[in-house]
Amino acid sequence: MDKNGNHTKLAAYSHDNDRTTPLKIEFDISDNYKIQTFRRKIFRELDTEFARHNPESVFMSNEHLSLMPNRSEIERLRNLLNAFSKDITVIIYLRKQMEQHVALSATRVVRGESKYSMELDSKIKEHRFYDYLGCIDTWADYFGKNNIIVRPFERKQLKDGDVVKDCLDILDVEGNFSFTKERNKRPSVECIRFLELINGHLPRFQGASLAPYHRDVGDLVKAITDGAPYREPGINEFQSLFNDQNAEIARKYLGRDDGVLFTKDTEKADADAVAEELTVEKAIEISSRLWVEQCKTIDCLGTQLLAFKSLFDEIGEIRPCTTVETAPPPERETLVKKCPERHPSNQ
């Protein structure tokens, strides 16, 4: 499974065959044969890990699981996990819908979309990204209401204001852990404005495949830019659309008779940040930083290649590039690829 603790393969495993998703594109599982092969591979990997470690408990986490829209996908995930254990607890962290919307908008731009917008009207309450009550009820249908733990994703309500410490507390895990500094901060306004422009010329996807040159440009721009965090106008009014739903969640899943899910504090939108536009000077500055970072990467790769060459030279593994011109025609293309500088067309 995933070595970095972010179990994206669980979500990809669960996605319906007829649904095209970024994860399925990333793992190249576009047709039924590849999907079934991928699922068998995931099952074998899980089976191997459980057999090797024989763990008392296993923790799996990925935000893509919360965005699965179909009951069949949640059922497929449950059936996979039930093959290894029937004792399953689902922990769901909920952030304010207005924060969810801003995060989704920004993330889509960072991931390659040139523009992301959604009408903030009453109909949006039924959208799967924001219908928290419907989402939790569906998971409860498959895993049992008593096995669902709901936590508001607010610093004031988290243990020591940290989601990792809060989760470990729920799991009753003790130990001396070192925690990284805050990561995945909201991108700045200048980051979003710059990416909205560049993504129009450098798309992340080409049809059902990843584009070859987009790569992680969004993450890089996010890392080298600063300034006021990205906000949207009217976002506080948007939050009020979900008051009734959130009150029902608080009563039903947290046992709060007062129906308070999130604190009353509302984060004020930064009007200046929302209105700020990307200037030509700022765009050139960001482009210059990108160039510098890419040059650093190329220099680093060059240093590594020289080190490898020196190593191979020492052990005598470097051989002159030669070809055998008597090879039959079907082999000629292979020879060209192996040693293009010797091909007549390159002389």
Secondary structure, 3 states (H helix, E strand, C coil): CCCCCCCHHHHHHHCCCCCCCHHHHHCCCCCHHHHHHHHHHHHHHHHHHHHHHCCCCCCCCCHHHHHCCCHHHHHHHHHHHHCCCCCCCEEEEECCHHHHHHHHHHHHHHCCCCCCCCCCCHHHHHCCCCCHHHHHHHHHHHHCHHHEEEEECCHHHCHHHCHHHHHHHHCCCCCCCCCCCCCCCCCEHHHHHHHHHHCCCCCCEECCEECCCCCCHHHHHHHHCCCCECCCCCHHHHHHHHHHHHHHHHHHHCCCCCCCCCCCCCCCCCHHHHHCCCCHHHHHHHHHHHHHHHHHHHHHHHHHHHHHHHHHHHHCCCCCCCCCCCCCHHHHHHHHHHCHHHCHHHC
